[in-house]
Every structure is written in C-alpha cells, then in structure tokens.
Amino acid sequence: MENMTKSEVFAELTRRGIKRVEVEFSGGGDEGGCDGITLFDIAGKETELKEHWGSYGADFNSRKPEKNATADDVLSMALCKPVYDKYYSFAGEFHVHGTVTWDVAAKTCKMNGQESVETYEEFEDEVDS
C-alpha cells in the first residue's frame, strides 16, 4: 500500500463528508509527534482518528503503510505527514506545539504553532575557592 498524495487526501476527506481536519502536535529535544487527529464533518460532528505509524523504508527516512493497513491508517499517516516532513524525529534544541489544519473546501493545508529555541551564551567567572 502506498502513501497518499495531497490531492488524494482531499478527495478522501470529501468522500467521507469531512470539511476540516485538525492535527495537534508537540515535541522537541528528540521526542514528539502527533497528539491527536480530529475530523470535523459537514454537520459539525467531531471524530477522532488514531495515528498509524506504518513501517520505515530501508533508508529510515520514509514511512509507508503496511500491506494490511486500513483506509483510516493510510489517511492518518497522510494527515500527519506535514508534521514529520518539518520536524522528522523532533531532534534538536527546540520545543514546538501547534496544529496542522486541512481545509477541504479551500483545499489548503496550513501549519501554525509556537516554537521555542534554546540558546547558549558563553560566560567566564572568576571563582573564589
């Protein structure tokens, strides 16, 4: 089973009657990921979708759904893809939390949030022993 393209994601969301998806994420310092996937349908009903991890390719940089993955598994991977494309393993001297919003009518996918970056400053002090 292959990963979904952005246009395939919008087509699948439209087929399911979904108007918007919000993917919450957070992490930093070598930990992080998607915290929740919420689908909002045309009637305003909210549905939670569980994140599916899939399996890594030989280069450990790409993930793919397993052969027995469900349609929900494949969709969840595609909805979370922008997070991992930007932050991959969340390794680094930063912390972030935010939301990826998929707007089905506008066919847009936008990420917003807050990042904090740890900085280091040199110092030298004379110490009395």
N, CA, C and O atoms as a GROMACS GRO file, in nm:
protein
  516
    1MET      N    1   0.085  -0.118   0.000
    1MET     CA    2   0.000   0.000   0.000
    1MET      C    3   0.089   0.123   0.000
    1MET      O    4   0.190   0.127   0.071
    2GLU      N    5   0.054   0.222  -0.077
    2GLU     CA    6   0.136   0.343  -0.092
    2GLU      C    7   0.081   0.459  -0.009
    2GLU      O    8  -0.033   0.458   0.036
    3ASN      N    9   0.167   0.559   0.010
    3ASN     CA   10   0.125   0.682   0.078
    3ASN      C   11   0.031   0.761  -0.014
    3ASN      O   12   0.037   0.749  -0.136
    4MET      N   13  -0.055   0.842   0.047
    4MET     CA   14  -0.149   0.924  -0.028
    4MET      C   15  -0.085   1.057  -0.066
    4MET      O   16  -0.005   1.112   0.009
    5THR      N   17  -0.121   1.107  -0.184
    5THR     CA   18  -0.081   1.242  -0.224
    5THR      C   19  -0.176   1.341  -0.158
    5THR      O   20  -0.280   1.303  -0.105
    6LYS      N   21  -0.140   1.467  -0.163
    6LYS     CA   22  -0.225   1.571  -0.105
    6LYS      C   23  -0.362   1.574  -0.172
    6LYS      O   24  -0.464   1.588  -0.104
    7SER      N   25  -0.366   1.561  -0.304
    7SER     CA   26  -0.495   1.563  -0.375
    7SER      C   27  -0.578   1.440  -0.339
    7SER      O   28  -0.701   1.449  -0.332
    8GLU      N   29  -0.514   1.325  -0.317
    8GLU     CA   30  -0.586   1.205  -0.275
    8GLU      C   31  -0.643   1.222  -0.134
    8GLU      O   32  -0.752   1.172  -0.105
    9VAL      N   33  -0.570   1.293  -0.047
    9VAL     CA   34  -0.621   1.320   0.088
    9VAL      C   35  -0.748   1.403   0.080
    9VAL      O   36  -0.849   1.369   0.143
   10PHE      N   37  -0.744   1.511   0.002
   10PHE     CA   38  -0.864   1.596  -0.011
   10PHE      C   39  -0.980   1.519  -0.074
   10PHE      O   40  -1.095   1.538  -0.034
   11ALA      N   41  -0.952   1.433  -0.171
   11ALA     CA   42  -1.058   1.353  -0.233
   11ALA      C   43  -1.120   1.257  -0.131
   11ALA      O   44  -1.242   1.242  -0.126
   12GLU      N   45  -1.037   1.193  -0.049
   12GLU     CA   46  -1.086   1.101   0.052
   12GLU      C   47  -1.167   1.173   0.159
   12GLU      O   48  -1.272   1.125   0.202
   13LEU      N   49  -1.119   1.290   0.202
   13LEU     CA   50  -1.193   1.367   0.302
   13LEU      C   51  -1.328   1.412   0.247
   13LEU      O   52  -1.428   1.408   0.318
   14THR      N   53  -1.332   1.453   0.122
   14THR     CA   54  -1.457   1.493   0.058
   14THR      C   55  -1.553   1.374   0.052
   14THR      O   56  -1.671   1.388   0.082
   15ARG      N   57  -1.501   1.258   0.013
   15ARG     CA   58  -1.582   1.136   0.004
   15ARG      C   59  -1.644   1.102   0.140
   15ARG      O   60  -1.755   1.050   0.147
   16ARG      N   61  -1.570   1.130   0.248
   16ARG     CA   62  -1.618   1.099   0.382
   16ARG      C   63  -1.707   1.209   0.441
   16ARG      O   64  -1.758   1.195   0.552
   17GLY      N   65  -1.726   1.319   0.366
   17GLY     CA   66  -1.809   1.428   0.417
   17GLY      C   67  -1.741   1.512   0.523
   17GLY      O   68  -1.807   1.571   0.608
   18ILE      N   69  -1.607   1.517   0.518
   18ILE     CA   70  -1.529   1.593   0.615
   18ILE      C   71  -1.501   1.732   0.559
   18ILE      O   72  -1.461   1.746   0.443
   19LYS      N   73  -1.521   1.836   0.642
   19LYS     CA   74  -1.494   1.972   0.595
   19LYS      C   75  -1.359   2.026   0.645
   19LYS      O   76  -1.299   2.113   0.583
   20ARG      N   77  -1.313   1.972   0.761
   20ARG     CA   78  -1.187   2.022   0.818
   20ARG      C   79  -1.125   1.914   0.906
   20ARG      O   80  -1.195   1.834   0.969
   21VAL      N   81  -0.992   1.913   0.908
   21VAL     CA   82  -0.919   1.823   0.997
   21VAL      C   83  -0.816   1.905   1.073
   21VAL      O   84  -0.750   1.991   1.015
   22GLU      N   85  -0.803   1.879   1.203
   22GLU     CA   86  -0.701   1.943   1.285
   22GLU      C   87  -0.611   1.834   1.343
   22GLU      O   88  -0.658   1.742   1.409
   23VAL      N   89  -0.482   1.848   1.318
   23VAL     CA   90  -0.382   1.756   1.370
   23VAL      C   91  -0.298   1.833   1.472
   23VAL      O   92  -0.222   1.922   1.434
   24GLU      N   93  -0.312   1.799   1.599
   24GLU     CA   94  -0.234   1.863   1.706
   24GLU      C   95  -0.101   1.791   1.718
   24GLU      O   96  -0.096   1.668   1.710
   25PHE      N   97   0.008   1.867   1.738
   25PHE     CA   98   0.139   1.806   1.753
   25PHE      C   99   0.221   1.883   1.856
   25PHE      O  100   0.194   1.999   1.885
   26SER      N  101   0.322   1.816   1.910
   26SER     CA  102   0.414   1.881   2.003
   26SER      C  103   0.541   1.798   2.012
   26SER      O  104   0.543   1.680   1.977
   27GLY      N  105   0.647   1.862   2.060
   27GLY     CA  106   0.771   1.788   2.080
   27GLY      C  107   0.893   1.876   2.078
   27GLY      O  108   0.884   1.999   2.072
   28GLY      N  109   1.006   1.810   2.082
   28GLY     CA  110   1.136   1.876   2.081
   28GLY      C  111   1.233   1.796   2.165
   28GLY      O  112   1.193   1.709   2.243
   29GLY      N  113   1.363   1.827   2.150
   29GLY     CA  114   1.462   1.758   2.230
   29GLY      C  115   1.465   1.608   2.205
   29GLY      O  116   1.493   1.531   2.296
   30ASP      N  117   1.436   1.566   2.084
   30ASP     CA  118   1.441   1.427   2.039
   30ASP      C  119   1.317   1.345   2.075
   30ASP      O  120   1.320   1.222   2.071
   31GLU      N  121   1.207   1.412   2.110
   31GLU     CA  122   1.080   1.344   2.135
   31GLU      C  123   0.968   1.427   2.076
   31GLU      O  124   0.976   1.550   2.074
   32GLY      N  125   0.866   1.362   2.029
   32GLY     CA  126   0.750   1.436   1.982
   32GLY      C  127   0.671   1.359   1.880
   32GLY      O  128   0.707   1.249   1.840
   33GLY      N  129   0.561   1.421   1.838
   33GLY     CA  130   0.478   1.359   1.738
   33GLY      C  131   0.340   1.421   1.734
   33GLY      O  132   0.317   1.528   1.791
   34CYS      N  133   0.250   1.354   1.668
   34CYS     CA  134   0.112   1.400   1.658
   34CYS      C  135   0.037   1.355   1.783
   34CYS      O  136   0.040   1.238   1.820
   35ASP      N  137  -0.030   1.449   1.847
   35ASP     CA  138  -0.101   1.422   1.972
   35ASP      C  139  -0.247   1.386   1.950
   35ASP      O  140  -0.308   1.321   2.035
   36GLY      N  141  -0.303   1.428   1.839
   36GLY     CA  142  -0.443   1.399   1.812
   36GLY      C  143  -0.482   1.440   1.672
   36GLY      O  144  -0.430   1.538   1.617
   37ILE      N  145  -0.574   1.364   1.614
   37ILE     CA  146  -0.627   1.393   1.480
   37ILE      C  147  -0.779   1.401   1.495
   37ILE      O  148  -0.843   1.302   1.530
   38THR      N  149  -0.836   1.520   1.467
   38THR     CA  150  -0.980   1.538   1.479
   38THR      C  151  -1.037   1.574   1.343
   38THR      O  152  -0.993   1.669   1.279
   39LEU      N  153  -1.136   1.497   1.300
   39LEU     CA  154  -1.207   1.522   1.175
   39LEU      C  155  -1.341   1.588   1.208
   39LEU      O  156  -1.413   1.541   1.296
   40PHE      N  157  -1.373   1.696   1.138
   40PHE     CA  158  -1.499   1.767   1.156
   40PHE      C  159  -1.581   1.748   1.028
   40PHE      O  160  -1.538   1.787   0.920
   41ASP      N  161  -1.699   1.687   1.042
   41ASP     CA  162  -1.780   1.666   0.923
   41ASP      C  163  -1.868   1.786   0.893
   41ASP      O  164  -1.871   1.883   0.970
   42ILE      N  165  -1.940   1.779   0.784
   42ILE     CA  166  -2.022   1.891   0.737
   42ILE      C  167  -2.130   1.928   0.839
   42ILE      O  168  -2.169   2.044   0.848
   43ALA      N  169  -2.178   1.830   0.915
   43ALA     CA  170  -2.283   1.855   1.016
   43ALA      C  171  -2.224   1.907   1.148
   43ALA      O  172  -2.299   1.939   1.240
   44GLY      N  173  -2.091   1.915   1.157
   44GLY     CA  174  -2.027   1.964   1.279
   44GLY      C  175  -1.985   1.856   1.376
   44GLY      O  176  -1.931   1.887   1.482
   45LYS      N  177  -2.009   1.730   1.343
   45LYS     CA  178  -1.971   1.619   1.429
   45LYS      C  179  -1.820   1.600   1.426
   45LYS      O  180  -1.757   1.608   1.320
   46GLU      N  181  -1.762   1.574   1.544
   46GLU     CA  182  -1.618   1.550   1.555
   46GLU      C  183  -1.590   1.401   1.569
   46GLU      O  184  -1.660   1.330   1.641
   47THR      N  185  -1.488   1.355   1.499
   47THR     CA  186  -1.445   1.216   1.508
   47THR      C  187  -1.294   1.214   1.527
   47THR      O  188  -1.220   1.283   1.456
   48GLU      N  189  -1.248   1.135   1.624
   48GLU     CA  190  -1.104   1.120   1.647
   48GLU      C  191  -1.051   1.007   1.560
   48GLU      O  192  -1.116   0.903   1.544
   49LEU      N  193  -0.934   1.029   1.504
   49LEU     CA  194  -0.868   0.927   1.423
   49LEU      C  195  -0.735   0.896   1.491
   49LEU      O  196  -0.660   0.987   1.525
   50LYS      N  197  -0.706   0.769   1.509
   50LYS     CA  198  -0.582   0.728   1.574
   50LYS      C  199  -0.467   0.734   1.473
   50LYS      O  200  -0.483   0.695   1.358
   51GLU      N  201  -0.352   0.784   1.518
   51GLU     CA  202  -0.235   0.791   1.430
   51GLU      C  203  -0.180   0.651   1.406
   51GLU      O  204  -0.170   0.569   1.498
   52HIS      N  205  -0.146   0.625   1.281
   52HIS     CA  206  -0.086   0.498   1.240
   52HIS      C  207   0.059   0.526   1.202
   52HIS      O  208   0.087   0.619   1.126
   53TRP      N  209   0.150   0.447   1.254
   53TRP     CA  210   0.293   0.471   1.230
   53TRP      C  211   0.344   0.411   1.101
   53TRP      O  212   0.436   0.466   1.040
   54GLY      N  213   0.289   0.301   1.057
   54GLY     CA  214   0.339   0.236   0.936
   54GLY      C  215   0.473   0.171   0.962
   54GLY      O  216   0.506   0.137   1.076
   55SER      N  217   0.551   0.152   0.856
   55SER     CA  218   0.684   0.092   0.869
   55SER      C  219   0.783   0.179   0.794
   55SER      O  220   0.749   0.249   0.698
   56TYR      N  221   0.908   0.172   0.839
   56TYR     CA  222   1.014   0.253   0.780
   56TYR      C  223   1.076   0.182   0.662
   56TYR      O  224   1.086   0.059   0.660
   57GLY      N  225   1.119   0.262   0.563
   57GLY     CA  226   1.190   0.207   0.449
   57GLY      C  227   1.334   0.178   0.486
   57GLY      O  228   1.376   0.200   0.600
   58ALA      N  229   1.410   0.128   0.392
   58ALA     CA  230   1.549   0.091   0.416
   58ALA      C  231   1.634   0.210   0.459
   58ALA      O  232   1.732   0.193   0.531
   59ASP      N  233   1.598   0.331   0.416
   59ASP     CA  234   1.677   0.449   0.450
   59ASP      C  235   1.636   0.511   0.584
   59ASP      O  236   1.699   0.608   0.627
   60PHE      N  237   1.534   0.458   0.650
   60PHE     CA  238   1.482   0.506   0.778
   60PHE      C  239   1.430   0.650   0.772
   60PHE      O  240   1.400   0.708   0.876
   61ASN      N  241   1.419   0.707   0.654
   61ASN     CA  242   1.368   0.843   0.640
   61ASN      C  243   1.225   0.848   0.588
   61ASN      O  244   1.163   0.954   0.588
   62SER      N  245   1.174   0.736   0.546
   62SER     CA  246   1.038   0.738   0.490
   62SER      C  247   0.954   0.629   0.558
   62SER      O  248   1.004   0.522   0.595
   63ARG      N  249   0.827   0.661   0.572
   63ARG     CA  250   0.734   0.564   0.631
   63ARG      C  251   0.631   0.527   0.526
   63ARG      O  252   0.592   0.609   0.443
   64LYS      N  253   0.587   0.403   0.531
   64LYS     CA  254   0.482   0.356   0.441
   64LYS      C  255   0.385   0.272   0.522
   64LYS      O  256   0.423   0.208   0.620
   65PRO      N  257   0.259   0.271   0.480
   65PRO     CA  258   0.163   0.183   0.546
   65PRO      C  259   0.199   0.036   0.521
   65PRO      O  260   0.252   0.002   0.415
   66GLU      N  261   0.168  -0.048   0.618
   66GLU     CA  262   0.189  -0.192   0.597
   66GLU      C  263   0.088  -0.244   0.496
   66GLU      O  264  -0.008  -0.175   0.463
   67LYS      N  265   0.109  -0.364   0.449
   67LYS     CA  266   0.019  -0.424   0.350
   67LYS      C  267  -0.122  -0.442   0.402
   67LYS      O  268  -0.217  -0.436   0.324
   68ASN      N  269  -0.137  -0.464   0.533
   68ASN     CA  270  -0.270  -0.486   0.590
   68ASN      C  271  -0.330  -0.359   0.652
   68ASN      O  272  -0.425  -0.367   0.729
   69ALA      N  273  -0.274  -0.243   0.619
   69ALA     CA  274  -0.323  -0.117   0.674
   69ALA      C  275  -0.464  -0.087   0.625
   69ALA      O  276  -0.499  -0.115   0.510
   70THR      N  277  -0.545  -0.030   0.713
   70THR     CA  278  -0.682   0.008   0.676
   70THR      C  279  -0.681   0.145   0.607
   70THR      O  280  -0.579   0.213   0.605
   71ALA      N  281  -0.795   0.183   0.551
   71ALA     CA  282  -0.807   0.315   0.488
   71ALA      C  283  -0.784   0.425   0.592
   71ALA      O  284  -0.724   0.528   0.559
   72ASP      N  285  -0.831   0.405   0.716
   72ASP     CA  286  -0.807   0.502   0.822
   72ASP      C  287  -0.658   0.514   0.854
   72ASP      O  288  -0.609   0.623   0.879
   73ASP      N  289  -0.586   0.400   0.854
   73ASP     CA  290  -0.442   0.401   0.881
   73ASP      C  291  -0.368   0.485   0.777
   73ASP      O  292  -0.285   0.569   0.811
   74VAL      N  293  -0.399   0.462   0.651
   74VAL     CA  294  -0.333   0.533   0.542
   74VAL      C  295  -0.366   0.682   0.547
   74VAL      O  296  -0.279   0.766   0.527
   75LEU      N  297  -0.492   0.714   0.575
   75LEU     CA  298  -0.533   0.854   0.585
   75LEU      C  299  -0.463   0.922   0.702
   75LEU      O  300  -0.416   1.035   0.687
   76SER      N  301  -0.454   0.856   0.816
   76SER     CA  302  -0.389   0.919   0.932
   76SER      C  303  -0.244   0.949   0.904
   76SER      O  304  -0.193   1.053   0.946
   77MET      N  305  -0.175   0.860   0.835
   77MET     CA  306  -0.035   0.885   0.801
   77MET      C  307  -0.022   1.008   0.711
   77MET      O  308   0.068   1.090   0.729
   78ALA      N  309  -0.113   1.020   0.615
   78ALA     CA  310  -0.109   1.134   0.523
   78ALA      C  311  -0.141   1.265   0.596
   78ALA      O  312  -0.081   1.368   0.567
   79LEU      N  313  -0.235   1.261   0.690
   79LEU     CA  314  -0.272   1.382   0.763
   79LEU      C  315  -0.159   1.429   0.855
   79LEU      O  316  -0.146   1.548   0.881
   80CYS      N  317  -0.078   1.336   0.905
   80CYS     CA  318   0.033   1.369   0.993
   80CYS      C  319   0.162   1.400   0.917
   80CYS      O  320   0.257   1.452   0.976
   81LYS      N  321   0.168   1.371   0.790
   81LYS     CA  322   0.290   1.386   0.711
   81LYS      C  323   0.353   1.525   0.719
   81LYS      O  324   0.475   1.534   0.732
   82PRO      N  325   0.274   1.634   0.712
   82PRO     CA  326   0.339   1.767   0.720
   82PRO      C  327   0.419   1.787   0.849
   82PRO      O  328   0.521   1.856   0.848
   83VAL      N  329   0.375   1.728   0.958
   83VAL     CA  330   0.446   1.741   1.086
   83VAL      C  331   0.583   1.674   1.076
   83VAL      O  332   0.684   1.733   1.113
   84TYR      N  333   0.585   1.551   1.026
   84TYR     CA  334   0.711   1.477   1.019
   84TYR      C  335   0.801   1.527   0.906
   84TYR      O  336   0.923   1.514   0.914
   85ASP      N  337   0.743   1.584   0.802
   85ASP     CA  338   0.825   1.646   0.697
   85ASP      C  339   0.904   1.764   0.754
   85ASP      O  340   1.018   1.787   0.716
   86LYS      N  341   0.843   1.838   0.846
   86LYS     CA  342   0.909   1.956   0.903
   86LYS      C  343   0.999   1.920   1.021
   86LYS      O  344   1.110   1.971   1.031
   87TYR      N  345   0.951   1.834   1.111
   87TYR     CA  346   1.024   1.809   1.236
   87TYR      C  347   1.087   1.670   1.244
   87TYR      O  348   1.161   1.643   1.340
   88TYR      N  349   1.062   1.584   1.151
   88TYR     CA  350   1.111   1.448   1.141
   88TYR      C  351   1.109   1.378   1.277
   88TYR      O  352   1.002   1.332   1.319
   89SER      N  353   1.221   1.369   1.348
   89SER     CA  354   1.225   1.298   1.476
   89SER      C  355   1.220   1.393   1.596
   89SER      O  356   1.237   1.351   1.710
   90PHE      N  357   1.197   1.521   1.568
   90PHE     CA  358   1.193   1.624   1.671
   90PHE      C  359   1.328   1.639   1.743
   90PHE      O  360   1.333   1.691   1.854
   91ALA      N  361   1.436   1.595   1.679
   91ALA     CA  362   1.569   1.610   1.738
   91ALA      C  363   1.614   1.755   1.722
   91ALA      O  364   1.599   1.814   1.615
   92GLY      N  365   1.668   1.811   1.826
   92GLY     CA  366   1.721   1.946   1.819
   92GLY      C  367   1.697   2.021   1.948
   92GLY      O  368   1.627   1.973   2.038
   93GLU      N  369   1.754   2.138   1.956
   93GLU     CA  370   1.742   2.223   2.074
   93GLU      C  371   1.622   2.316   2.058
   93GLU      O  372   1.637   2.438   2.052
   94PHE      N  373   1.504   2.259   2.052
   94PHE     CA  374   1.382   2.338   2.036
   94PHE      C  375   1.266   2.262   2.097
   94PHE      O  376   1.275   2.142   2.124
   95HIS      N  377   1.158   2.333   2.119
   95HIS     CA  378   1.031   2.272   2.158
   95HIS      C  379   0.923   2.340   2.074
   95HIS      O  380   0.931   2.460   2.047
   96VAL      N  381   0.824   2.264   2.035
   96VAL     CA  382   0.720   2.317   1.948
   96VAL      C  383   0.586   2.255   1.986
   96VAL      O  384   0.580   2.141   2.031
   97HIS      N  385   0.481   2.331   1.966
   97HIS     CA  386   0.346   2.275   1.971
   97HIS      C  387   0.263   2.353   1.871
   97HIS      O  388   0.282   2.473   1.853
   98GLY      N  389   0.172   2.284   1.806
   98GLY     CA  390   0.093   2.350   1.704
   98GLY      C  391  -0.015   2.262   1.646
   98GLY      O  392  -0.047   2.155   1.698
   99THR      N  393  -0.069   2.311   1.536
   99THR     CA  394  -0.180   2.245   1.468
   99THR      C  395  -0.159   2.250   1.317
   99THR      O  396  -0.120   2.352   1.262
  100VAL      N  397  -0.186   2.138   1.253
  100VAL     CA  398  -0.196   2.135   1.106
  100VAL      C  399  -0.346   2.132   1.076
  100VAL      O  400  -0.418   2.043   1.124
  101THR      N  401  -0.392   2.228   0.996
  101THR     CA  402  -0.533   2.235   0.961
  101THR      C  403  -0.550   2.207   0.813
  101THR      O  404  -0.494   2.275   0.727
  102TRP      N  405  -0.628   2.104   0.785
  102TRP     CA  406  -0.664   2.069   0.648
  102TRP      C  407  -0.803   2.126   0.623
  102TRP      O  408  -0.900   2.081   0.684
  103ASP      N  409  -0.814   2.224   0.534
  103ASP     CA  410  -0.943   2.285   0.497
  103ASP      C  411  -0.986   2.226   0.363
  103ASP      O  412  -0.927   2.256   0.259
  104VAL      N  413  -1.087   2.142   0.367
  104VAL     CA  414  -1.125   2.066   0.248
  104VAL      C  415  -1.182   2.156   0.139
  104VAL      O  416  -1.148   2.139   0.022
  105ALA      N  417  -1.269   2.251   0.175
  105ALA     CA  418  -1.330   2.339   0.074
  105ALA      C  419  -1.225   2.423   0.003
  105ALA      O  420  -1.229   2.438  -0.119
  106ALA      N  421  -1.131   2.479   0.080
  106ALA     CA  422  -1.027   2.564   0.022
  106ALA      C  423  -0.911   2.483  -0.035
  106ALA      O  424  -0.826   2.537  -0.105
  107LYS      N  425  -0.909   2.352  -0.005
  107LYS     CA  426  -0.800   2.262  -0.047
  107LYS      C  427  -0.664   2.317  -0.001
  107LYS      O  428  -0.568   2.323  -0.078
  108THR      N  429  -0.660   2.356   0.128
  108THR     CA  430  -0.535   2.406   0.184
  108THR      C  431  -0.495   2.323   0.305
  108THR      O  432  -0.579   2.262   0.372
  109CYS      N  433  -0.367   2.321   0.331
  109CYS     CA  434  -0.311   2.254   0.448
  109CYS      C  435  -0.212   2.353   0.509
  109CYS      O  436  -0.108   2.383   0.450
  110LYS      N  437  -0.245   2.403   0.629
  110LYS     CA  438  -0.162   2.504   0.693
  110LYS      C  439  -0.118   2.457   0.831
  110LYS      O  440  -0.194   2.392   0.903
  111MET      N  441   0.004   2.491   0.865
  111MET     CA  442   0.060   2.457   0.995
  111MET      C  443   0.086   2.586   1.072
  111MET      O  444   0.144   2.680   1.019
  112ASN      N  445   0.041   2.589   1.198
  112ASN     CA  446   0.073   2.703   1.283
  112ASN      C  447   0.099   2.654   1.424
  112ASN      O  448   0.054   2.547   1.464
  113GLY      N  449   0.172   2.734   1.498
  113GLY     CA  450   0.206   2.697   1.634
  113GLY      C  451   0.311   2.789   1.691
  113GLY      O  452   0.332   2.900   1.644
  114GLN      N  453   0.376   2.740   1.793
  114GLN     CA  454   0.481   2.816   1.859
  114GLN      C  455   0.604   2.728   1.876
  114GLN      O  456   0.594   2.610   1.913
  115GLU      N  457   0.720   2.787   1.849
  115GLU     CA  458   0.847   2.719   1.869
  115GLU      C  459   0.929   2.799   1.968
  115GLU      O  460   0.930   2.922   1.965
  116SER      N  461   0.997   2.729   2.056
  116SER     CA  462   1.096   2.795   2.142
  116SER      C  463   1.230   2.728   2.113
  116SER      O  464   1.238   2.606   2.099
  117VAL      N  465   1.332   2.810   2.104
  117VAL     CA  466   1.465   2.760   2.073
  117VAL      C  467   1.557   2.791   2.190
  117VAL      O  468   1.564   2.904   2.237
  118GLU      N  469   1.628   2.689   2.236
  118GLU     CA  470   1.722   2.707   2.345
  118GLU      C  471   1.849   2.768   2.288
  118GLU      O  472   1.901   2.721   2.187
  119THR      N  473   1.900   2.871   2.355
  119THR     CA  474   2.023   2.933   2.311
  119THR      C  475   2.127   2.920   2.421
  119THR      O  476   2.093   2.907   2.539
  120TYR      N  477   2.251   2.922   2.382
  120TYR     CA  478   2.362   2.909   2.475
  120TYR      C  479   2.448   3.034   2.464
  120TYR      O  480   2.478   3.081   2.354
  121GLU      N  481   2.487   3.086   2.578
  121GLU     CA  482   2.574   3.203   2.581
  121GLU      C  483   2.698   3.168   2.663
  121GLU      O  484   2.689   3.108   2.770
  122GLU      N  485   2.814   3.207   2.611
  122GLU     CA  486   2.938   3.181   2.682
  122GLU      C  487   2.949   3.272   2.802
  122GLU      O  488   2.897   3.384   2.803
  123PHE      N  489   3.017   3.222   2.904
  123PHE     CA  490   3.043   3.305   3.021
  123PHE      C  491   3.177   3.264   3.080
  123PHE      O  492   3.226   3.153   3.059
  124GLU      N  493   3.232   3.355   3.153
  124GLU     CA  494   3.356   3.329   3.227
  124GLU      C  495   3.346   3.404   3.358
  124GLU      O  496   3.325   3.525   3.359
  125ASP      N  497   3.361   3.333   3.467
  125ASP     CA  498   3.355   3.393   3.600
  125ASP      C  499   3.480   3.356   3.676
  125ASP      O  500   3.534   3.246   3.662
  126GLU      N  501   3.524   3.449   3.757
  126GLU     CA  502   3.633   3.417   3.848
  126GLU      C  503   3.571   3.356   3.973
  126GLU      O  504   3.476   3.411   4.030
  127VAL      N  505   3.625   3.243   4.015
  127VAL     CA  506   3.566   3.171   4.127
  127VAL      C  507   3.660   3.175   4.247
  127VAL      O  508   3.779   3.145   4.237
  128ASP      N  509   3.602   3.214   4.360
  128ASP     CA  510   3.679   3.210   4.484
  128ASP      C  511   3.656   3.075   4.547
  128ASP      O  512   3.542   3.030   4.563
  129SER      N  513   3.769   3.007   4.585
  129SER     CA  514   3.753   2.877   4.648
  129SER      C  515   3.776   2.885   4.796
  129SER      O  516   3.767   2.784   4.866
   0.00000   0.00000   0.00000
